[in-house]
Amino acid sequence: MRILINELRVMARIGVYQHEKLNPQELIINFSADVTEPDGWQKDDLSQWVCYETVARQITEMCSGEHIELLETMAIHIAEKLMQDKRILKIHLRIEKPRAIENSKSAGVELIRNAL
């Protein structure tokens, strides 16, 4: 099974330049995770599954924390936190800064992480 979160918009204190350190910036996050299917999944019990709403909340909270200079660092922090849930087998995370480069839609990073 794969869960998806598309174009989650969050505000984050991110960037290496002085003007980026003054105010939070909008980020656009796309996330997918391969997850295990629990035994007895027919019970239709949300507590048995990785909940995309919970994941979105965790990502939002991590982005709203302390200032981070690099998107790469933020992506690794998010992946490490989410991979603590042993039901998550693989993560594909894309973080974009919509206003990072003039005349472009966005710039960003992608990270793919497999469970150990």
MARVO-898574 format. One record per atom (N, C-alpha, C): residue number from 0; residue in three letters; chain; atom name; x, y negated, z negated. Coordinates in Angstrom, 3 decimals, padded with zeros to 6 digits, m for minus. Each point is the difference from the previous one (the first is absolute). Example, Ala and Ser with C-alpha at 12.3 -4.5 7.8 and 13.67 -1.06 7.14 Angstrom:
<rs>
- 0, Ala, A, N, 013.190, 005.690, m007.800
- 0, Ala, A, CA, m000.890, m001.190, 000.000
- 0, Ala, A, C, 000.900, m001.200, 000.000
- 1, Ser, A, N, m000.350, m001.050, 000.720
- 1, Ser, A, CA, 000.820, m001.190, m000.060
- 1, Ser, A, C, m000.770, m001.090, m000.730
</rs>
This chain:
<rs>
- 0, Met, A, N, 000.854, 001.169, 000.000
- 0, Met, A, CA, m000.854, m001.169, 000.000
- 0, Met, A, C, 000.897, m001.228, 000.000
- 1, Arg, A, N, m000.455, m001.046, 000.635
- 1, Arg, A, CA, 000.729, m001.274, 000.025
- 1, Arg, A, C, m000.947, m001.110, m000.437
- 2, Ile, A, N, 000.477, m000.853, m000.921
- 2, Ile, A, CA, m000.773, m001.184, m000.366
- 2, Ile, A, C, 000.623, m001.207, 000.698
- 3, Leu, A, N, m000.832, m000.996, 000.287
- 3, Leu, A, CA, 000.428, m001.170, 000.758
- 3, Leu, A, C, m000.452, m001.292, m000.667
- 4, Ile, A, N, 000.845, m000.995, 000.057
- 4, Ile, A, CA, m000.360, m001.368, m000.378
- 4, Ile, A, C, 000.540, m000.882, 001.124
- 5, Asn, A, N, m000.881, m000.707, 000.672
- 5, Asn, A, CA, 000.395, m000.810, 001.145
- 5, Asn, A, C, m000.117, m001.489, m000.293
- 6, Glu, A, N, 001.057, m000.701, 000.268
- 6, Glu, A, CA, 000.064, m001.454, m000.096
- 6, Glu, A, C, m000.446, m000.544, m001.359
- 7, Leu, A, N, 000.534, 000.593, m001.042
- 7, Leu, A, CA, m000.202, m000.529, m001.347
- 7, Leu, A, C, 000.759, m001.313, m000.101
- 8, Arg, A, N, m000.703, m001.060, m000.325
- 8, Arg, A, CA, 000.622, m001.321, m000.104
- 8, Arg, A, C, 000.227, m000.324, m001.467
- 9, Val, A, N, 001.269, m000.271, m000.310
- 9, Val, A, CA, 000.385, m000.307, m001.378
- 9, Val, A, C, 000.873, m001.247, 000.000
- 10, Met, A, N, 000.069, m000.641, m001.135
- 10, Met, A, CA, 000.902, m001.134, m000.190
- 10, Met, A, C, 001.188, 000.494, m000.823
- 11, Ala, A, N, 001.197, m000.391, 000.441
- 11, Ala, A, CA, 001.210, 000.465, m000.671
- 11, Ala, A, C, 001.029, m001.113, m000.058
- 12, Arg, A, N, 000.780, 000.036, m001.053
- 12, Arg, A, CA, 001.139, m000.909, m000.120
- 12, Arg, A, C, 001.188, 000.740, 000.604
- 13, Ile, A, N, 000.274, m000.312, 001.266
- 13, Ile, A, CA, 000.997, 000.759, 000.759
- 13, Ile, A, C, 000.784, m000.929, 000.912
- 14, Gly, A, N, 001.276, 000.280, 000.146
- 14, Gly, A, CA, 000.807, m000.729, 000.964
- 14, Gly, A, C, 001.333, m000.439, m000.549
- 15, Val, A, N, 000.956, m000.184, 000.914
- 15, Val, A, CA, 001.347, m000.388, m000.388
- 15, Val, A, C, 000.222, m001.506, 000.094
- 16, Tyr, A, N, m000.827, m000.686, 000.757
- 16, Tyr, A, CA, 000.195, m001.435, 000.205
- 16, Tyr, A, C, m000.672, m000.806, m001.106
- 17, Gln, A, N, 000.554, m001.157, m000.262
- 17, Gln, A, CA, m000.505, m000.843, m001.084
- 17, Gln, A, C, m001.493, m000.309, 000.173
- 18, His, A, N, m000.420, m000.345, 001.206
- 18, His, A, CA, m001.410, m000.333, 000.213
- 18, His, A, C, m000.912, 001.207, m000.253
- 19, Glu, A, N, 000.542, 001.212, 000.130
- 19, Glu, A, CA, m000.797, 001.201, m000.266
- 19, Glu, A, C, m000.134, 000.267, m001.502
- 20, Lys, A, N, 000.876, m000.574, m000.775
- 20, Lys, A, CA, m000.009, 000.226, m001.443
- 20, Lys, A, C, m000.958, m000.938, m000.727
- 21, Leu, A, N, m000.530, m000.992, 000.709
- 21, Leu, A, CA, m000.865, m000.997, m000.625
- 21, Leu, A, C, m001.441, 000.476, m000.163
- 22, Asn, A, N, m000.509, 000.719, 000.998
- 22, Asn, A, CA, m001.408, 000.405, m000.009
- 22, Asn, A, C, m000.143, 001.436, 000.490
- 23, Pro, A, N, m001.015, 000.698, m000.502
- 23, Pro, A, CA, m000.267, 001.338, 000.517
- 23, Pro, A, C, m000.329, m000.046, 001.497
- 24, Gln, A, N, 000.303, 001.089, 000.676
- 24, Gln, A, CA, m000.285, 000.135, 001.422
- 24, Gln, A, C, m000.946, 001.168, 000.225
- 25, Glu, A, N, m000.771, m000.095, 001.058
- 25, Glu, A, CA, m000.876, 001.107, 000.368
- 25, Glu, A, C, 000.813, 001.110, 000.660
- 26, Leu, A, N, m000.283, 001.221, m000.392
- 26, Leu, A, CA, 000.545, 001.188, 000.649
- 26, Leu, A, C, m001.157, 000.837, 000.512
- 27, Ile, A, N, 000.237, 000.727, 001.061
- 27, Ile, A, CA, m000.984, 000.944, 000.529
- 27, Ile, A, C, 000.610, 001.385, m000.134
- 28, Ile, A, N, m000.723, 000.884, m000.680
- 28, Ile, A, CA, 000.531, 001.328, m000.299
- 28, Ile, A, C, m000.892, 001.064, 000.627
- 29, Asn, A, N, 000.660, 000.902, 000.720
- 29, Asn, A, CA, m000.660, 001.190, 000.517
- 29, Asn, A, C, 000.634, 001.196, m000.691
- 30, Phe, A, N, m000.838, 000.911, m000.415
- 30, Phe, A, CA, 000.454, 001.119, m000.819
- 30, Phe, A, C, m000.722, 001.262, 000.429
- 31, Ser, A, N, 000.742, 001.090, 000.097
- 31, Ser, A, CA, m000.635, 001.303, 000.132
- 31, Ser, A, C, 000.787, 000.983, m000.849
- 32, Ala, A, N, m000.705, 000.997, m000.491
- 32, Ala, A, CA, 000.643, 001.016, m000.830
- 32, Ala, A, C, m000.622, 001.356, 000.292
- 33, Asp, A, N, 000.851, 000.977, 000.213
- 33, Asp, A, CA, m000.449, 001.383, 000.058
- 33, Asp, A, C, m000.129, 000.475, m001.445
- 34, Val, A, N, m001.152, 000.539, m000.329
- 34, Val, A, CA, m000.272, 000.407, m001.375
- 34, Val, A, C, m000.480, 001.440, m000.039
- 35, Thr, A, N, 000.195, 000.627, m001.138
- 35, Thr, A, CA, m000.481, 001.372, m000.162
- 35, Thr, A, C, m001.511, 000.003, m000.185
- 36, Glu, A, N, m000.604, 001.049, 000.453
- 36, Glu, A, CA, m001.429, 000.190, m000.250
- 36, Glu, A, C, m000.126, 000.828, m001.271
- 37, Pro, A, N, m000.736, m000.502, m000.962
- 37, Pro, A, CA, m000.092, 000.709, m001.284
- 37, Pro, A, C, m000.798, 001.292, 000.122
- 38, Asp, A, N, 000.292, 000.913, m000.916
- 38, Asp, A, CA, m000.830, 001.201, m000.110
- 38, Asp, A, C, m001.404, m000.427, m000.378
- 39, Gly, A, N, m000.970, 000.626, 000.562
- 39, Gly, A, CA, m001.372, m000.331, m000.348
- 39, Gly, A, C, m000.455, m001.320, 000.564
- 40, Trp, A, N, 000.549, m000.418, 001.111
- 40, Trp, A, CA, m000.338, m001.300, 000.575
- 40, Trp, A, C, m001.478, m000.102, 000.349
- 41, Gln, A, N, m000.673, 001.113, 000.123
- 41, Gln, A, CA, m001.419, m000.021, 000.341
- 41, Gln, A, C, m000.845, m000.672, m001.077
- 42, Lys, A, N, 000.558, m000.192, m001.187
- 42, Lys, A, CA, m000.753, m000.617, m001.090
- 42, Lys, A, C, m000.265, m001.478, 000.231
- 43, Asp, A, N, 000.624, m000.583, 001.017
- 43, Asp, A, CA, m000.230, m001.405, 000.334
- 43, Asp, A, C, 000.311, m000.900, m001.196
- 44, Asp, A, N, 001.159, 000.232, m000.618
- 44, Asp, A, CA, 000.409, m000.674, m001.226
- 44, Asp, A, C, 001.186, m000.925, 000.297
- 45, Leu, A, N, m000.232, m001.304, m000.030
- 45, Leu, A, CA, 001.034, m000.981, 000.327
- 45, Leu, A, C, 001.244, 000.153, m000.855
- 46, Ser, A, N, m000.142, 000.401, m001.249
- 46, Ser, A, CA, 001.160, 000.097, m000.885
- 46, Ser, A, C, 000.998, 001.059, 000.465
- 47, Gln, A, N, m000.419, 000.881, 000.898
- 47, Gln, A, CA, 000.883, 001.049, 000.512
- 47, Gln, A, C, 000.851, m000.466, 001.179
- 48, Trp, A, N, m000.332, m001.144, 000.545
- 48, Trp, A, CA, 000.648, m000.496, 001.217
- 48, Trp, A, C, 000.868, m001.218, m000.285
- 49, Val, A, N, 000.947, m000.280, 000.898
- 49, Val, A, CA, 000.719, m001.272, m000.030
- 49, Val, A, C, m000.972, m001.040, 000.532
- 50, Cys, A, N, m000.301, m000.997, m000.791
- 50, Cys, A, CA, m001.023, m001.000, 000.324
- 50, Cys, A, C, 000.649, m001.187, 000.705
- 51, Tyr, A, N, m000.447, m000.304, 001.208
- 51, Tyr, A, CA, 000.600, m001.118, 000.738
- 51, Tyr, A, C, m000.251, m001.334, m000.681
- 52, Glu, A, N, m001.089, m000.142, m000.730
- 52, Glu, A, CA, m000.245, m001.241, m000.731
- 52, Glu, A, C, 001.036, m000.180, m001.115
- 53, Thr, A, N, 000.312, 001.069, m000.699
- 53, Thr, A, CA, 001.022, m000.049, m001.049
- 53, Thr, A, C, 001.360, m000.331, 000.598
- 54, Val, A, N, 000.325, 000.618, 001.130
- 54, Val, A, CA, 001.270, m000.278, 000.668
- 54, Val, A, C, 000.066, m001.470, 000.420
- 55, Ala, A, N, m001.067, m000.526, 000.574
- 55, Ala, A, CA, m000.037, m001.406, 000.421
- 55, Ala, A, C, 000.204, m000.927, m001.197
- 56, Arg, A, N, m000.619, 000.327, m001.114
- 56, Arg, A, CA, 000.156, m000.812, m001.215
- 56, Arg, A, C, 001.450, 000.053, m000.489
- 57, Gln, A, N, 000.609, 001.182, 000.022
- 57, Gln, A, CA, 001.393, 000.131, m000.434
- 57, Gln, A, C, 000.932, m000.812, 000.905
- 58, Ile, A, N, m000.205, 000.065, 001.293
- 58, Ile, A, CA, 000.820, m000.764, 000.937
- 58, Ile, A, C, m000.159, m001.490, m000.261
- 59, Thr, A, N, m001.233, m000.446, m000.157
- 59, Thr, A, CA, m000.268, m001.419, m000.253
- 59, Thr, A, C, 000.692, m000.459, m001.275
- 60, Glu, A, N, m000.086, 000.783, m001.062
- 60, Glu, A, CA, 000.641, m000.351, m001.268
- 60, Glu, A, C, 001.515, m000.081, 000.141
- 61, Met, A, N, 000.593, 000.954, 000.717
- 61, Met, A, CA, 001.452, m000.017, 000.172
- 61, Met, A, C, 000.443, m001.220, 000.809
- 62, Cys, A, N, m000.785, m000.381, 000.981
- 62, Cys, A, CA, 000.345, m001.160, 000.828
- 62, Cys, A, C, m000.157, m001.308, m000.752
- 63, Ser, A, N, m000.867, m000.036, m000.986
- 63, Ser, A, CA, m000.248, m001.249, m000.723
- 63, Ser, A, C, 000.927, m000.178, m001.198
- 64, Gly, A, N, 000.963, 000.874, m000.158
- 64, Gly, A, CA, 000.919, m000.080, m001.123
- 64, Gly, A, C, 001.109, m001.006, 000.220
- 65, Glu, A, N, 001.164, 000.326, m000.517
- 65, Glu, A, CA, 001.144, m000.905, 000.062
- 65, Glu, A, C, 000.467, m000.227, 001.434
- 66, His, A, N, 000.750, m001.085, 000.189
- 66, His, A, CA, 000.523, m000.327, 001.328
- 66, His, A, C, 000.968, 001.087, 000.460
- 67, Ile, A, N, m000.168, 000.405, 001.244
- 67, Ile, A, CA, 000.905, 000.953, 000.648
- 67, Ile, A, C, 000.508, m000.674, 001.265
- 68, Glu, A, N, 001.261, 000.136, 000.279
- 68, Glu, A, CA, 000.553, m000.679, 001.165
- 68, Glu, A, C, m000.312, 000.719, 001.311
- 69, Leu, A, N, 000.076, 001.320, 000.028
- 69, Leu, A, CA, m000.090, 000.733, 001.265
- 69, Leu, A, C, m001.241, 000.882, 000.085
- 70, Leu, A, N, m000.607, 000.021, 001.174
- 70, Leu, A, CA, m001.106, 000.923, 000.243
- 70, Leu, A, C, 000.470, 001.445, m000.148
- 71, Glu, A, N, 001.233, 000.263, 000.376
- 71, Glu, A, CA, 000.551, 001.350, m000.116
- 71, Glu, A, C, m000.040, 000.474, m001.455
- 72, Thr, A, N, 000.399, m000.884, m000.905
- 72, Thr, A, CA, m000.013, 000.330, m001.431
- 72, Thr, A, C, m001.432, 000.229, m000.476
- 73, Met, A, N, m000.909, m000.860, 000.431
- 73, Met, A, CA, m001.394, 000.155, m000.392
- 73, Met, A, C, m000.562, 001.331, 000.493
- 74, Ala, A, N, 000.300, 000.362, 001.231
- 74, Ala, A, CA, m000.496, 001.263, 000.558
- 74, Ala, A, C, 000.506, 001.185, m000.811
- 75, Ile, A, N, 001.264, m000.023, m000.374
- 75, Ile, A, CA, 000.559, 001.098, m000.798
- 75, Ile, A, C, m000.660, 000.070, m001.370
- 76, His, A, N, m000.201, m001.147, m000.651
- 76, His, A, CA, m000.666, m000.014, m001.314
- 76, His, A, C, m001.410, 000.586, 000.101
- 77, Ile, A, N, m000.743, m000.424, 001.010
- 77, Ile, A, CA, m001.371, 000.499, 000.175
- 77, Ile, A, C, 000.021, 001.503, 000.233
- 78, Ala, A, N, 000.861, 000.466, 000.887
- 78, Ala, A, CA, 000.063, 001.430, 000.305
- 78, Ala, A, C, 000.372, 000.819, m001.233
- 79, Glu, A, N, 000.996, m000.454, m000.739
- 79, Glu, A, CA, 000.421, 000.738, m001.190
- 79, Glu, A, C, m001.121, 000.093, m001.028
- 80, Lys, A, N, m000.711, m001.080, m000.207
- 80, Lys, A, CA, m001.113, 000.005, m000.963
- 80, Lys, A, C, m001.103, 000.959, 000.451
- 81, Leu, A, N, m000.400, m000.102, 001.259
- 81, Leu, A, CA, m001.111, 000.833, 000.477
- 81, Leu, A, C, 000.375, 001.476, 000.087
- 82, Met, A, N, 001.264, 000.288, 000.287
- 82, Met, A, CA, 000.429, 001.402, 000.101
- 82, Met, A, C, 000.069, 000.686, m001.363
- 83, Gln, A, N, m000.208, m000.747, m001.076
- 83, Gln, A, CA, m000.079, 000.632, m001.318
- 83, Gln, A, C, m001.231, 000.882, m000.112
- 84, Asp, A, N, m001.006, m000.276, 000.827
- 84, Asp, A, CA, m001.185, 000.856, 000.061
- 84, Asp, A, C, 000.365, 001.221, 000.836
- 85, Lys, A, N, 000.122, 001.130, m000.624
- 85, Lys, A, CA, 000.477, 001.223, 000.659
- 85, Lys, A, C, m000.964, 000.519, 001.067
- 86, Arg, A, N, m001.196, m000.554, 000.058
- 86, Arg, A, CA, m000.942, 000.399, 001.052
- 86, Arg, A, C, 000.340, m000.670, 001.321
- 87, Ile, A, N, 000.863, m001.013, m000.032
- 87, Ile, A, CA, 000.421, m000.687, 001.223
- 87, Ile, A, C, 001.231, 000.700, 000.559
- 88, Leu, A, N, m000.124, 000.456, 001.233
- 88, Leu, A, CA, 001.062, 000.769, 000.640
- 88, Leu, A, C, 000.890, m000.852, 000.900
- 89, Lys, A, N, m000.598, m001.004, 000.616
- 89, Lys, A, CA, 000.738, m000.844, 000.939
- 89, Lys, A, C, m000.673, m001.365, 000.068
- 90, Ile, A, N, 000.816, m001.046, 000.068
- 90, Ile, A, CA, m000.499, m001.369, 000.097
- 90, Ile, A, C, 000.555, m000.646, 001.271
- 91, His, A, N, m000.863, m000.737, 000.664
- 91, His, A, CA, 000.422, m000.888, 001.087
- 91, His, A, C, m000.507, m001.383, m000.393
- 92, Leu, A, N, 000.934, m000.918, m000.208
- 92, Leu, A, CA, m000.314, m001.333, m000.502
- 92, Leu, A, C, 000.561, m001.040, 000.956
- 93, Arg, A, N, m000.844, m000.948, 000.380
- 93, Arg, A, CA, 000.421, m001.105, 000.873
- 93, Arg, A, C, m000.375, m001.302, m000.694
- 94, Ile, A, N, 000.992, m000.882, m000.175
- 94, Ile, A, CA, m000.230, m001.300, m000.627
- 94, Ile, A, C, 000.413, m001.076, 000.996
- 95, Glu, A, N, m000.922, m000.939, 000.248
- 95, Glu, A, CA, 000.274, m001.058, 000.960
- 95, Glu, A, C, m000.194, m001.377, m000.635
- 96, Lys, A, N, 000.856, m000.932, 000.398
- 96, Lys, A, CA, m000.135, m001.417, m000.364
- 96, Lys, A, C, m000.524, m000.712, 001.248
- 97, Pro, A, N, m001.245, m000.459, m000.028
- 97, Pro, A, CA, m000.588, m000.598, 001.203
- 97, Pro, A, C, 000.683, m001.279, 000.468
- 98, Arg, A, N, 000.613, m000.733, m000.888
- 98, Arg, A, CA, 000.590, m001.280, 000.395
- 98, Arg, A, C, 001.537, 000.011, m000.091
- 99, Ala, A, N, 000.586, 001.164, 000.133
- 99, Ala, A, CA, 001.451, 000.112, m000.184
- 99, Ala, A, C, 000.795, m000.577, 001.160
- 100, Ile, A, N, m000.474, 000.209, 001.210
- 100, Ile, A, CA, 000.743, m000.436, 001.179
- 100, Ile, A, C, m000.930, m000.804, 000.894
- 101, Glu, A, N, 000.446, m001.190, 000.332
- 101, Glu, A, CA, m000.789, m000.863, 000.882
- 101, Glu, A, C, m000.236, 000.701, 001.332
- 102, Asn, A, N, m001.187, m000.166, 000.531
- 102, Asn, A, CA, m000.413, 000.567, 001.285
- 102, Asn, A, C, m000.111, 001.521, m000.013
- 103, Ser, A, N, m000.177, 000.583, m001.174
- 103, Ser, A, CA, m000.265, 001.440, m000.078
- 103, Ser, A, C, m001.197, 000.226, m000.905
- 104, Lys, A, N, m000.657, 001.101, 000.207
- 104, Lys, A, CA, m001.143, 000.344, m000.846
- 104, Lys, A, C, 000.459, 000.286, m001.426
- 105, Ser, A, N, 001.104, 000.734, m000.128
- 105, Ser, A, CA, 000.523, 000.332, m001.317
- 105, Ser, A, C, 001.375, 000.630, 000.146
- 106, Ala, A, N, 000.663, 000.167, m001.132
- 106, Ala, A, CA, 001.245, 000.756, m000.096
- 106, Ala, A, C, m000.116, 000.834, m001.263
- 107, Gly, A, N, 000.667, 001.124, m000.021
- 107, Gly, A, CA, m000.122, 000.821, m001.193
- 107, Gly, A, C, 000.858, 001.243, 000.015
- 108, Val, A, N, m000.384, 000.926, m000.867
- 108, Val, A, CA, 000.730, 001.258, m000.149
- 108, Val, A, C, m000.980, 001.156, m000.058
- 109, Glu, A, N, 000.498, 001.166, 000.364
- 109, Glu, A, CA, m000.759, 001.237, m000.158
- 109, Glu, A, C, 000.865, 000.975, m000.774
- 110, Leu, A, N, m000.631, 000.763, m000.837
- 110, Leu, A, CA, 000.691, 001.002, m000.797
- 110, Leu, A, C, m000.806, 001.286, 000.061
- 111, Ile, A, N, 000.688, 001.106, 000.196
- 111, Ile, A, CA, m000.611, 001.326, m000.071
- 111, Ile, A, C, 000.740, 000.765, m001.082
- 112, Arg, A, N, m000.753, 000.541, m000.934
- 112, Arg, A, CA, 000.612, 000.700, m001.121
- 112, Arg, A, C, m000.739, 001.317, m000.206
- 113, Asn, A, N, 000.767, 001.086, m000.110
- 113, Asn, A, CA, m000.539, 001.322, m000.274
- 113, Asn, A, C, 000.247, 000.372, m001.456
- 114, Ala, A, N, m000.909, 000.771, m000.568
- 114, Ala, A, CA, 000.200, 000.493, m001.362
- 114, Ala, A, C, 001.227, 000.905, m000.014
- 115, Leu, A, N, 000.695, m000.031, m001.115
- 115, Leu, A, CA, 001.204, 000.837, m000.129
- 115, Leu, A, C, m000.343, 001.423, m000.263
</rs>
